[in-house]
Amino acid sequence: MILTNKRIRNINNVLFNFKENEEVLIILYNAEKYKDILEKLGFDKLDCGETVLPKSVGSISKYNADGKYELLRNLPKENYYVYMDILAFGKYDITVTIPRKRFQRNLIDAPSEELIIDLDKDGKKIVSSKLIKITEENKPLIKHIINLFLEIFGECHIVDKNLISRIPTPTKRLNWNLLPKGTISWEKLETHLESNIKVKSIKNLKDIYARINYINSFKPDFIATGNAGFNDYIVLGFEDKNLYILENHKPQNATYIFEKNWQELTKYTKGDILREKWHKKRLLHTQLWREEIKKILTFK
């Protein structure tokens, strides 16, 4: 599994397919792709075996290299001093010491986790952590290493000692672009549609806008425009009625009304939906279209 979060917070969510006391590595495939970043971190020629304590690029790598302070808020504040040069006669000629108060602090030692250039099973260069055993005691360190990789590279993999991933990659579907929930004025919706609908005929465009505007007048709970294989569609969802209206913005296409749960609907391709006829009703764009829409959306 490739992790691309900004950071992980619950380590158990990404280790559930590994066993207690099993050894794992955090790795980054295709090290050559990140050559510029690796050189900035301190690597030289990216030769196999090169090991580096990475330079600071953010809060996690800074903690990894330098440690961090824990504020002791339960203790009395301590004095500390700020030194300031005073400018006089066009030059700095006196230094004053200004006393201030702050919370006492305790330095937490830096983890000092290093990155290693290694080879995968195909002989391609990877960036790797050290091998680390999964125990309750080690889980915070594993979490830190993962977040270190995510901060520096934006991605990483968790693999066993044989470089085999155990976590299935989840499918992230990008079929629909959801607009913000809540009532959307026609002015805002029209502006959004202008950048998503490409219709050559002005008459067809007016007809499409008129249909969508009419459905929108019933105040749907959400609106989504299609992406990828669904880019001909706009969806207006009425969640309390369990109705989802798919309006095609190409001329001479019908309006489809579904009763399926919205999350279930997005699991299927457009071909599946049309082929299996998973719709409550199919409305042709005739003179009776508005009457049929009103009847469906106002039926109790």
C-alpha positions in Angstrom: 0.0 0.0 0.0 1.2 3.5 -0.8 0.6 6.0 2.0 0.1 9.5 0.8 -1.4 11.2 3.9 0.1 14.4 5.1 0.8 12.4 8.3 -0.7 9.4 10.1 -2.2 9.7 13.6 -3.2 6.1 14.4 -0.4 3.6 13.7 -2.7 0.6 14.2 -4.7 1.6 11.1 -1.7 0.9 8.9 -0.2 -2.1 10.7 -3.3 -4.2 11.0 -2.1 -6.7 8.4 1.2 -7.3 10.2 1.7 -9.5 13.2 3.1 -8.6 16.6 6.9 -9.0 16.7 7.1 -9.1 12.9 9.8 -6.9 11.4 8.9 -4.2 8.9 10.6 -1.5 6.8 9.4 1.9 5.7 10.5 2.4 2.1 10.3 4.8 -0.9 10.4 3.2 -4.3 12.2 4.7 -7.3 14.8 6.7 -5.4 16.1 8.2 -8.7 12.8 10.1 -9.1 13.6 11.9 -5.8 17.2 12.6 -6.6 17.0 16.4 -6.1 15.3 16.0 -2.7 17.8 13.3 -1.6 20.7 15.5 -2.5 19.3 18.3 -0.4 18.9 15.9 2.5 22.6 15.2 2.4 23.0 12.2 0.0 25.9 12.2 -2.5 25.8 9.8 -5.5 22.8 7.7 -4.3 25.1 4.7 -4.1 23.7 1.6 -2.4 24.5 1.7 1.3 24.7 5.5 1.6 23.1 6.4 5.0 22.1 9.9 6.0 20.5 11.6 9.0 18.2 13.9 6.9 18.4 17.6 7.2 15.4 19.5 8.5 12.6 20.3 6.0 9.8 20.6 8.5 8.7 20.0 12.1 9.0 16.2 12.0 12.5 16.1 10.4 13.6 18.9 12.7 12.5 16.8 15.7 14.2 13.8 14.2 17.6 15.7 14.0 17.5 18.0 16.9 14.9 16.7 19.4 12.2 19.0 20.8 11.2 20.7 24.0 8.3 19.6 26.2 6.8 22.6 28.1 6.4 21.9 31.8 3.2 23.9 32.4 2.7 22.5 35.9 5.9 24.1 37.2 6.6 27.8 38.0 7.9 29.8 35.0 11.6 30.5 34.7 13.6 33.5 33.8 15.4 33.8 30.5 17.1 36.7 28.8 16.9 38.4 25.5 20.0 40.3 24.3 19.5 43.3 22.1 21.9 45.7 20.5 21.1 49.4 20.8 21.8 51.6 17.9 23.3 55.0 18.8 25.3 57.5 16.7 24.8 55.4 13.6 26.2 52.2 15.0 25.5 49.4 17.5 27.4 50.5 20.6 25.7 48.9 23.5 24.0 45.5 24.3 21.2 45.4 26.8 19.8 42.3 28.5 16.0 42.0 28.8 14.7 39.5 31.4 11.5 37.6 30.5 9.5 34.7 31.8 8.7 31.4 30.1 7.5 27.9 31.0 10.3 25.5 32.1 11.0 22.9 29.4 12.5 19.5 29.1 14.5 18.4 26.0 13.1 15.2 24.4 16.0 13.4 22.7 16.0 13.3 18.9 15.1 9.9 17.4 17.9 10.4 14.9 16.4 7.9 12.4 18.5 7.6 9.3 17.6 7.0 5.6 19.4 4.3 3.7 19.8 3.8 -0.1 19.1 0.1 -0.9 17.9 -2.1 -3.7 14.5 -3.7 -4.2 14.0 -7.2 -5.6 14.4 -6.0 -9.1 17.7 -4.2 -8.4 16.2 -0.7 -8.5 17.2 1.8 -5.9 14.9 2.6 -3.0 15.1 4.7 0.2 14.7 2.6 3.3 14.4 2.9 7.0 16.1 0.4 9.3 14.4 -2.9 10.0 12.1 -2.5 13.1 10.1 -5.0 15.1 6.4 -4.3 15.7 5.9 -4.1 19.4 3.8 -1.7 21.5 7.0 -0.1 22.6 8.2 0.4 19.0 4.9 1.6 17.6 5.5 5.4 18.3 8.9 5.1 16.6 7.3 3.4 13.5 4.7 6.1 13.4 7.5 8.7 13.6 9.4 7.1 10.7 6.3 6.9 8.5 5.6 10.6 9.2 9.2 11.5 8.5 8.9 9.9 5.0 5.6 11.6 4.4 6.9 15.0 5.3 10.0 14.6 3.1 8.6 12.7 0.1 4.8 12.8 0.4 4.6 9.0 0.2 6.0 5.7 1.4 5.3 2.0 1.6 5.2 -0.4 4.6 6.7 -3.7 3.8 7.9 -6.8 5.5 11.6 -7.8 5.6 11.1 -9.4 2.2 9.9 -6.1 0.8 6.3 -7.4 0.4 3.5 -5.1 1.2 0.6 -6.6 3.2 -1.9 -3.8 3.0 -4.3 -3.7 0.0 -4.4 -0.5 -1.8 -7.8 1.2 -1.4 -9.6 2.5 -4.5 -10.1 6.2 -4.5 -12.9 6.9 -6.9 -12.8 10.3 -8.7 -16.1 9.9 -10.6 -17.8 12.9 -9.0 -16.9 16.4 -8.0 -19.1 17.3 -5.1 -20.2 20.9 -4.6 -20.6 22.2 -1.1 -23.7 20.8 0.7 -26.7 23.1 1.2 -28.9 25.2 -1.0 -27.0 26.6 -3.9 -28.2 29.7 -5.8 -28.7 29.4 -9.5 -26.1 32.1 -10.0 -23.4 30.1 -8.2 -24.5 26.9 -9.9 -24.5 28.5 -13.4 -21.0 29.8 -12.8 -19.9 26.2 -11.9 -21.7 24.7 -14.9 -20.1 27.1 -17.3 -16.7 25.6 -16.5 -17.9 22.0 -16.7 -20.4 21.9 -19.5 -19.2 22.2 -23.1 -22.1 22.5 -25.5 -21.8 24.1 -28.9 -25.5 24.9 -29.5 -26.8 27.9 -27.5 -30.3 26.4 -27.7 -29.2 23.1 -26.3 -27.3 24.9 -23.5 -30.4 27.0 -22.6 -32.5 23.8 -22.5 -29.9 22.0 -20.2 -29.7 25.0 -17.9 -33.5 25.3 -17.7 -33.8 21.6 -16.7 -31.0 21.8 -14.0 -32.4 25.1 -12.7 -35.8 23.6 -12.4 -34.5 20.6 -10.4 -32.4 22.9 -8.3 -35.6 24.9 -7.4 -36.6 21.9 -5.2 -33.5 22.5 -3.1 -31.4 19.4 -3.4 -29.2 18.4 -0.5 -26.1 18.2 -2.7 -25.0 18.7 -6.3 -22.2 16.8 -8.0 -20.7 17.1 -11.5 -19.3 14.1 -13.2 -15.7 13.3 -13.9 -13.9 10.8 -16.1 -16.4 8.4 -17.6 -19.3 10.3 -15.9 -18.3 13.7 -17.3 -21.6 14.0 -19.2 -23.6 14.1 -16.0 -24.7 16.3 -13.2 -26.3 14.7 -10.1 -28.8 16.4 -7.8 -29.3 14.5 -4.6 -32.3 14.6 -2.3 -31.1 12.5 0.6 -34.2 12.7 2.7 -36.3 11.3 -0.2 -33.5 8.8 -1.2 -33.7 10.2 -4.7 -30.7 11.0 -7.0 -31.4 12.7 -10.3 -28.8 12.3 -13.0 -29.1 14.9 -15.8 -27.1 14.4 -18.9 -25.9 17.6 -20.4 -25.6 16.2 -23.9 -28.7 16.8 -26.1 -31.2 14.0 -26.8 -30.3 12.2 -23.6 -32.8 11.2 -20.9 -32.9 12.1 -17.2 -32.3 9.1 -14.8 -33.7 8.9 -11.3 -32.2 6.5 -8.8 -33.2 5.3 -5.3 -29.9 3.7 -4.5 -27.7 5.0 -1.7 -25.3 7.7 -3.1 -22.2 5.8 -1.9 -23.4 2.6 -3.6 -24.1 4.4 -6.8 -20.5 5.7 -7.1 -19.2 2.1 -7.0 -20.5 1.4 -10.4 -19.4 2.5 -13.8 -21.7 4.4 -16.1 -21.9 1.3 -18.3 -23.0 -0.8 -15.3 -25.7 1.7 -14.4 -27.2 1.9 -17.8 -26.8 -1.7 -18.8 -28.3 -3.1 -15.5 -31.0 -0.4 -15.5 -30.5 0.5 -11.8 -32.9 3.4 -12.0 -36.3 4.2 -10.6 -37.4 6.1 -13.7 -36.1 7.3 -17.0 -37.6 10.6 -18.2 -37.3 11.7 -21.8 -37.0 15.4 -22.4 -40.5 16.0 -23.6 -43.2 18.6 -22.8 -44.2 16.4 -19.8 -40.7 16.4 -18.3 -41.3 19.1 -15.7 -44.6 17.6 -14.6 -43.0 14.2 -14.1 -40.1 15.7 -12.1 -42.5 17.7 -9.9 -44.6 14.6 -9.3 -41.5 12.5 -8.3 -40.0 15.2 -6.0 -43.2 16.3 -4.3 -44.6 12.8 -3.8 -44.9 11.9 -0.1 
